[in-house]
Amino acid sequence: MKTVIFAITLLTATGALANSYVCTHGGMERSITVVYHEPGQAVPCEVQYTKQGESQTLWRADNEGGYCEAQASAFAEKQAGWGWECQQASAEPQAPIEPAEGADGQ
């Protein structure tokens, strides 16, 4: 139980910036952002994907802490597999997300 509470606290403390990704490719930019609906709470949340100035919600969670963060990270990795360079948005520069081994980009 302590591990679950710690994980939720850690996710909540990192805030939306730690769970946002900016992906670029050929002069284009896309963003993947975890949006928290209640300040200081890991849920409810949603993952928003923005491309060409239009946003859409890809996933939502009402009860499962960490779900939105995991989905956002996995989607950023998938984008990297398609040739996009994705970086996690934060106060400090992060290394680009590399595609998973065997990702064919299709």
C-alpha positions, 0 to 999 in steps of 0.5 A, spaced: 500 500 500 505 504 501 508 503 494 502 505 491 501 511 495 508 513 493 507 512 486 501 516 486 504 522 490 510 522 485 506 522 479 502 528 482 508 531 484 511 531 477 506 535 474 503 535 467 510 538 464 513 531 466 508 528 463 508 532 456 512 530 450 514 534 444 515 531 437 518 534 431 519 531 424 521 535 418 519 542 421 512 539 423 510 539 431 506 534 435 504 534 442 502 529 447 500 532 454 497 528 460 492 533 463 489 533 470 482 535 472 483 536 479 490 539 482 494 535 486 490 529 484 493 523 479 486 522 476 481 523 473 486 525 467 486 524 460 492 524 454 491 530 449 494 529 442 495 536 438 497 536 431 496 541 426 493 546 431 487 541 433 487 537 439 484 530 441 483 526 447 486 519 446 485 516 453 482 517 459 482 515 466 478 516 472 480 511 477 487 508 475 493 512 477 499 512 472 494 510 466 495 516 463 502 517 464 503 510 461 499 511 455 502 518 454 509 515 454 508 509 450 505 513 444 511 518 444 515 511 443 510 509 438 511 516 434 519 515 435 518 509 431 515 512 426 521 517 425 519 523 430 524 525 435 520 526 441 522 529 447 519 529 454 518 537 456 521 539 463 525 544 466 531 540 464 533 538 457 531 530 456 534 525 451 530 524 445 525 517 446 528 512 442 523 507 438 523 500 441 527 495 438 524 492 432 519 498 431 518 498 424 514 505 424 508 502 420 
